[in-house]
Amino acid sequence: MPVLQFDNVSKHYPGGQVALAEVSFAVEPGEMLFVTGRSGAGKSTLLRLIHLLERPSRGAVLFQDRNLARVRGAGIARHRRQIGVVHQHHRLLADRTVEDNVALPLVLRGLRRHEIGKRVWHLLDRLGLGARAKALPGQLSAGEQQRVGIARAVIAEPCLLIADEPTGNLDPALSAEIMTLLAGLPERGTSVLVASHDLMLVKRMRKRVLVLEQGRLVDDIAPEELADA
Ligand SMILES: Nc1ncnc2c1ncn2[C@@H]1O[C@H](COP(=O)(O)OP(=O)(O)OP(=O)(O)O)[C@@H](O)[C@H]1O
């Protein structure tokens, strides 16, 4: 069963702007893929539909075989808890330590303090952030801040991780590092969907690539096709 499926999805914003037009694709458990395209191609809209910040004008978005059109009210927060989100700007809480920021999704799920501490420290260690656990976000470099943002997004082991331009404000070397982290970090079984306009960087990752052009899905490139890119 795909973790995520877009079935002929169109999105028109009020005012008539067509952001997505008849987009169909499926994402399997554990798959990593990129969505790329120029500014305005519809990448953010696609992610916003998954996170229920927008609703399709036509067609259906299915998450684990469930049509999201049926998810309403309190179900929206429940749905969002199953998805990890990495933002372009990390959106960490400035007055909380790295450790507390990463712990937050587990605190919201009501896990015991001891269990939270264990999981947070284990993940921070894997990310090379162990020594920064007690620092405030403002005391970290941009790359470190983004790594903390990723840690927070994956700590609760979501079945889907989505990232909108996660390297938007980082230099090329750091961008590659963050993309590699996104590809390798999630537990097995977590699917990862990353929106990025940086086609060169995306191609180098050798993963499946969806290409959007003015809201249309014009290409769905398999990793094998990128072997010589
Ligand atoms: N809230 C909105 N109201 C009206 N039009 C919108 C809205 N959000 C996006 N759009 C339009 O929909 C189209 C797709 O926008 P979207 O933000 O999804 O593209 P994008 O590929 O993520 O672009 P970028 O890389 O610049 O973030 C654009 O033409 C945009 O102007």
The ligand as an ORCA input file, in Angstrom:
! r2SCAN-3c Opt
* xyz 0 1
  N      -2.387     31.510     -1.260
  C      -2.292     31.683     -2.590
  N      -3.208     32.450     -3.264
  C      -3.136     32.592     -4.599
  N      -2.181     32.065     -5.377
  C      -1.244     31.322     -4.764
  C      -1.236     31.088     -3.355
  N      -0.165     30.300     -3.043
  C       0.471     30.056     -4.213
  N      -0.164     30.661     -5.226
  C       0.214     30.587     -6.665
  O       0.192     29.215     -7.046
  C       1.308     28.914     -7.884
  C       2.143     27.810     -7.252
  O       2.736     28.329     -6.062
  P       3.675     27.443     -5.095
  O       4.014     28.291     -3.922
  O       3.022     26.145     -4.848
  O       4.944     27.215     -6.049
  P       6.434     26.787     -5.672
  O       6.875     25.873     -6.771
  O       6.487     26.265     -4.297
  O       7.209     28.160     -5.756
  P       8.504     28.665     -4.898
  O       9.649     27.781     -5.318
  O       8.665     30.079     -5.346
  O       8.138     28.529     -3.457
  C       2.077     30.217     -8.079
  O       1.666     30.809     -9.297
  C       1.639     31.062     -6.891
  O       1.649     32.418     -7.231
*
